[in-house]
Amino acid sequence: MAKVEFRNIKKSFGDVDVVKHFDFTVNDGEFVVFLGPSGCGKSTTLRMLAGLESISSGDIFVGDKIMNDIDAKDRDLAMVFQSYALYPHMTVYENIAFALKLKGMPKSKIDLEVRKAAKMLELEPLLNRKPKELSGGQRQRVAMGRAMVRTPKVFLFDEPLSNLDAKLRGVMREEIKRLHRAIKTTTIYVTHDQIEAMTLADRIVILKDGYVAQVGTPTEVFKKPANKFVAQFIGNPSMNMLDVKLKENSGEYFVELGDVLIPLPERFKAHASHNLALHLGIRPTDIHLRAEQVGHERTLPISVKIKDKELMGASILLQTEIQGQPLIVETQAAEVDVDELTLYLDLDSIHLFDAFSENSLAE
């Protein structure tokens, strides 16, 4: 095991800067997820660590050893790809054993390591099959087994579950989490899927346009987003964003939403400025049909018009409108037969972002 350090990493393809600035340390034994939309630089950063892409500038360390000029095969890293990358003419056993054979390991030791990995990944009945005889989930487990037997310093996963259906992705997430708990190897996992990030990570690195937008635990990035991008990228349905202004009256600050005045919560007052344009963010689950559902008295009643309803099984999404702006509410699946109703905002759960910088006012 080893820690991984990215020091002022940059990557350009011609005139296009894909990774513009990346400074980050993955601690020994930590499970870190690089999360972001397509084109944000997450896979490129992982491939630079793996030695599959050159570094335009900066340094990457694994332990105390700089990796920049070391060949990929000599970095002692194991990578699991989205495409599985199995040898089609080899059996499961031969695929898992291949890297060990290249090392010149004795056959008895190879057999021990392959069978140990196969048992952990529940592949024992499949060892004599070829990849074409396996399901997508089974192929991915073989790819994981092939990485495991190498006992690398660091595991790298590049969107490994993208080709699987939703149910199988859930099963494989559990497999990967169980694997990490068992062997405790430093792991870096790339995905655009926030569910994978939230369920797997010790910490999440959220990237946007080649920069780090926020680093934190799953709870931190969900409850304390540093900026508007993170707030709307994390969570499904996405966080509501309403255009508001900050107003001052007799020394007191209020958030003005049309003719609705919301007292400014204490946590935002350090950055209060009269007439400041803001975005007010609130998650659909933090808007309630009854005041008592909030659990405290810091609520605000608002009148909204219902535009549409979307049944989601146990819950229902209400497409509403307040002061001409759309507002989505997620609540328990119950019939709402009216066109207008009063909702209650949980004032402890609102977020405010500067409309210009898009950074949180709580920072």
Disulfide bonds with the S-S distance in Angstrom:
none
